[in-house]
Amino acid sequence: DSGVTQTPKHLITATGQRVTLRCSPRSGDLSVYWYQQSLDQGLQFLIQYYNGEERAKGNILERFSAQQFPDLHSELNLSSLELGDSALYFCASSVRDPGGGYTFGSGTRLTVV
Amino acid sequence: GQSLEQPSEVTAVEGAIVQINCTYQTSGFYGLSWYQQHDGGAPTFLSYNALDGLEETGRFSSFLSRSDSYGYLLLQELQMKDSASYFCAAEMDSSYKLIFGSGTRLLVRP
């Protein structure tokens, strides 16, 4: 157990639908990052939150949105889902010190049918 | 733009040494990290270099040359369990967000 909790582990939904992925960071970590990993691909940075505020944005589609709540858990909302959105979505957290690295959750595997 | 290049695949024999290279082109640069990911698993942090030179952690070492925009991960005494994908990731600004390379799949053969 890395300390970063992601739910659900698996999600199967139809095109056009909306889903919410949840992430609880490791205790004490203020930064939360969301990444998308398509089959046999690298990790694409989506968005970062730090202590409740958006800190950095990557190539996140307009159909996707995220937020971080006062208890520091974060949610990634994906709407108007398309087949190409099928991927592994990872959440990671870190302290404000790059030398310690990110701690990743086990991911949510999203399948859009 | 921002990009990191690494070989797509490397094969080595158990007990050998393998080096995985990473070159980067970024608008800013703070440091280079390495992550290991087994199939279906989460990436796990291996090492971080902010300064030029070699960092050693057990069987794994990582090197950075800022002037050459280049780094590598060195794995020694390879074990079968080292078969995995390895990603280099660049930290490009003070937000600490990481931009990942496309990954190198390492296959360790008996």
Interface residues (C-beta under 8 A of the other chain):
Chain A: S2 S31 Y33 Y35 Q41 G42 L43 Q44 F45 Q48 Y50 R55 A56 G58 F90 A92 S94 R96 P98 G99 G100 G101 Y102 T103 F104 G105 S106 G107
Chain B: Y30 G31 S33 Y35 G41 A42 P43 T44 F45 L46 Y48 A50 F87 A89 E91 D93 S95 Y96 K97 L98 I99 F100 G101 S102 G103
